[in-house]
Amino acid sequence: MRIGEVSFWYADIGLPYRRAPLSGDTTADVAIIGAGYTGLWTAWYLKQAHPALDVLVIEKDFAGFGASGRNGGWLTGGFAWNHARYLQTASEHAVRSMVEAMNGTVDEVIRVAEACGIEADIQRTDELMVATKPAQLARMRAEIAHRRHWGDEERVFEMSARDLERRIRIPGALGAMVVTHVARIQPAKLVLGLARAVERQGVRIVEGTTVTAYEPGVVTTDHGKVKAPVILRCTEGFTAGLPGRKREWLPMNSAQIATEPLPPEVWDKIGWQGHEIVGDFANAYCYCQRTREGRITVGARGVPYRFGSSIDTNGAPDAETIRRLTAVLHRHFPAARDARIDHAWCGVLGVPRDWCATVGLDPATGLGWAGGYVGVGVSTSNLAGRTLADLVLGRDTDLVHLPWVNRKVRPWEPEPFRWLGVHGMYALLNAADRREDRPGAGPSRLAALGNWLTGRG
């Protein structure tokens, strides 16, 4: 088993070549900190709208090193946040407009990938969120009603256990929530292809360059200073590594495993011929995909948070996390029980204190940001990039009036309180799942208590 090494997705295609670091002091019209999906999408749309703009992207490691090259490969266009929290500062119409804008991201990502010749194993499919316990079934039906209320009537519906079995066989499945119009991708292929595409448009990308400070007009790095009237922070889960930002967005950990390619006789037992992206309605949920070459990847929360907003080392998870992920694989896909686990890796995602994503720009300082996607960044980053580009260029579009724009959130508590809160939340979620495993058990109140503990619910 290969552990860490950034992710399986890079083991699949090989690590990219390293671009040169910043070669001393320079200037730009727009400086972007972070060469993941958000920074690259922003650069792409800025250059599409204004080809003469001088855009510089500054990356500490290599483009796609973070969550953009480690995620589960779910391109969903889903609205994963608390609608009511956006309603505190916006109308219901505005929140529905944001749901609609998110729905459009799947087509937009695929459109750009096709136009740029980015081959990222993209396959249009459905999302299947499976319920295997009565409590999960109740939670599933509530979620379906909630999503349909907020504008997903055409995309979201319930599937019976019998119909689900025709598509994928998961032991004990009682039904599933189907979300149409999604796609499966190979995330590292997408981010590396996007980086090459923006370079062809004239964007400069420097790698191996650590930002040590930034303020209006100036980004200071270990290889020189960048003067720019607009500076955009696109560091998502790595935001805590910037000076003075440890409490802004929590770097929450998620981990995955990948099996060896499975033989046809195993797939005959599982089904899954539509390459749907698959998850479940456990409180400590999982997310899975069938890859291009016939592997199963399984993801879930590992060690949920490291003390002091620390980041993992090159994507290496701990042994207990690997054991838990393997148990999920065997529970949902027992036909793959004898399969070798080829790779295990982890990464961080950005979590604001209210668990709701934001994007914004302060015209007075020229400082902007986007992130806090809470695990749905493949599609959300595209909408964020388009919105940031419109804000930078001063365009009065529908996107700049969506309720997540310029939305400020209070910081997380100092240590040890945030460590205790997050670990307490996941302990309660796991305890709730154990209670719901009992025959006939309904939804456990422990889950609601866990979500309340960190403001997630």
Helices and strands as residue ranges (DSSP letters): E 2-3, H 8-13, E 26-27, E 30-33, H 37-49, E 55-58, G 67-69, E 74-75, H 83-87, H 92-103, H 105-116, E 123-131, H 134-149, E 156-160, H 161-167, E 175-184, H 187-200, E 204-206, E 211-215, E 218-221, E 224-227, E 230-233, G 236-241, E 250-259, H 264-270, E 277-280, E 286-290, E 296-300, G 307-309, H 319-332, G 334-336, E 341-351, E 358-362, E 367-371, H 377-393, G 399-401, H 417-436, H 445-454
